[in-house]
Amino acid sequence: MPPVVEARGLVKRYGAVAAVAGVDLTVEAGDVYGYLGPNGAGKTTTLRMLLGLVRPDAGTVRVFGRDPVAHGGRALDGVAGFVEFPAFYPYLTGRKNLELLAALDRGGRAERQRIDGLLDQVGLLDRAGDRVGGYSQGMRQRLGIAASLLRAPQLLILDEPANGLDPAGIRDMRGLIAGLAAQGITILYSSHLLAEVEEVCNRVAIVDRGRLVYEGTIEELRRSFGERHRLEPSDVGRAAAIAVATAGIDDVAEDGSAVRFTAADAAAVEALSVALGRAGIGIRSLGIDRASLEDLFFRLTDQDEAAA
């Protein structure tokens, strides 16, 4: 079976500016795939090319093995979602908007029971009879997901679906996405909310200045930077000196009441523990200081330097 989404060497230029400069992506069936990058990194342009809304200047796109430009709408069978923000008729109710979309897409009206079920799934059933013009941005985002689910998609593409949501809404969105993934829907999820991506995505791609800087699992990304250990000893200075002298222990640094370091393997950590014990240095705590996705994102995209 081909990947659900496969992009190779995608390039899109606007004049002298390369919005996307040679991006490769592979989304496998069942993935909840996070697509991350700073503002202006080329995320939305990439999604538009995946959906055939923008023609790439170079490279190839395949969605379920089909080219969305060459095959038009047929390539997007089983695909739903929205890019940037979902659009609705503001003078119609949430339910009427979904009924209209169902009629346009399927040539007939969806059963009201099914539409109400989708509205309930995204937490909008109690506002289904209100005009969309009175909805908040977060409510429109949730209505966009309900509209996407009308198609019973195999692939759901969501561009910043948590925009405009309060903390409770973000929590509910997280649960919704996890539930959809459990149903076997493949999800391509573009977002700047790194903590949410870390919670729900099994694989991520990070793009910066139009170029892909990482693709893989978050655990693989952590390992690529080297997991740092954090030791809280009874004597920081002596413990740091012993760590420096221990084979397999590197990048030793004192940090307040702790010593941070990288280790070649578990045996190196064990050897350090034994050496500290022989030196009469107590160990208050010893563990792995796991970098968050946000930390790793900043390292890859140099956002801290850009902010400075």
Rosetta blueprint (number, residue, H / E / L):
1 M L
2 P L
3 P L
4 V L
5 V E
6 E E
7 A E
8 R E
9 G E
10 L E
11 V E
12 K E
13 R E
14 Y E
15 G L
16 A L
17 V E
18 A E
19 A E
20 V E
21 A E
22 G E
23 V E
24 D E
25 L E
26 T E
27 V E
28 E L
29 A L
30 G L
31 D L
32 V E
33 Y E
34 G E
35 Y E
36 L E
37 G L
38 P L
39 N L
40 G L
41 A L
42 G L
43 K H
44 T H
45 T H
46 T H
47 L H
48 R H
49 M H
50 L H
51 L L
52 G L
53 L L
54 V L
55 R L
56 P L
57 D L
58 A E
59 G E
60 T E
61 V E
62 R E
63 V E
64 F L
65 G L
66 R E
67 D L
68 P L
69 V L
70 A L
71 H L
72 G H
73 G H
74 R H
75 A H
76 L H
77 D L
78 G L
79 V E
80 A E
81 G E
82 F E
83 V L
84 E L
85 F L
86 P L
87 A L
88 F L
89 Y L
90 P L
91 Y L
92 L L
93 T E
94 G H
95 R H
96 K H
97 N H
98 L H
99 E H
100 L H
101 L H
102 A H
103 A H
104 L H
105 D H
106 R H
107 G L
108 G L
109 R L
110 A L
111 E L
112 R H
113 Q H
114 R H
115 I H
116 D H
117 G H
118 L H
119 L H
120 D H
121 Q H
122 V L
123 G L
124 L L
125 L H
126 D H
127 R H
128 A L
129 G L
130 D L
131 R E
132 V H
133 G H
134 G H
135 Y L
136 S L
137 Q H
138 G H
139 M H
140 R H
141 Q H
142 R H
143 L H
144 G H
145 I H
146 A H
147 A H
148 S H
149 L H
150 L L
151 R L
152 A L
153 P L
154 Q L
155 L E
156 L E
157 I E
158 L E
159 D E
160 E L
161 P L
162 A L
163 N L
164 G L
165 L L
166 D L
167 P H
168 A H
169 G H
170 I H
171 R H
172 D H
173 M H
174 R H
175 G H
176 L H
177 I H
178 A H
179 G H
180 L H
181 A H
182 A H
183 Q L
184 G L
185 I L
186 T E
187 I E
188 L E
189 Y E
190 S E
191 S L
192 H L
193 L L
194 L H
195 A H
196 E H
197 V H
198 E H
199 E H
200 V H
201 C L
202 N L
203 R E
204 V E
205 A E
206 I E
207 V E
208 D E
209 R L
210 G L
211 R E
212 L E
213 V E
214 Y E
215 E E
216 G E
217 T L
218 I H
219 E H
220 E H
221 L H
222 R H
223 R H
224 S H
225 F H
226 G L
227 E L
228 R E
229 H E
230 R E
231 L E
232 E E
233 P E
234 S L
235 D L
236 V H
237 G H
238 R H
239 A H
240 A H
241 A H
242 I H
243 A H
244 V H
245 A H
246 T L
247 A L
248 G L
249 I E
250 D E
251 D E
252 V E
253 A E
254 E E
255 D E
256 G L
257 S L
258 A E
259 V E
260 R E
261 F E
262 T E
263 A E
264 A L
265 D L
266 A H
267 A H
268 A H
269 V H
270 E H
271 A H
272 L H
273 S H
274 V H
275 A H
276 L H
277 G H
278 R H
279 A L
280 G L
281 I L
282 G L
283 I E
284 R E
285 S E
286 L E
287 G E
288 I E
289 D E
290 R L
291 A L
292 S L
293 L H
294 E H
295 D H
296 L H
297 F H
298 F H
299 R H
300 L H
301 T H
302 D L
303 Q H
304 D H
305 E H
306 A H
307 A H
308 A L
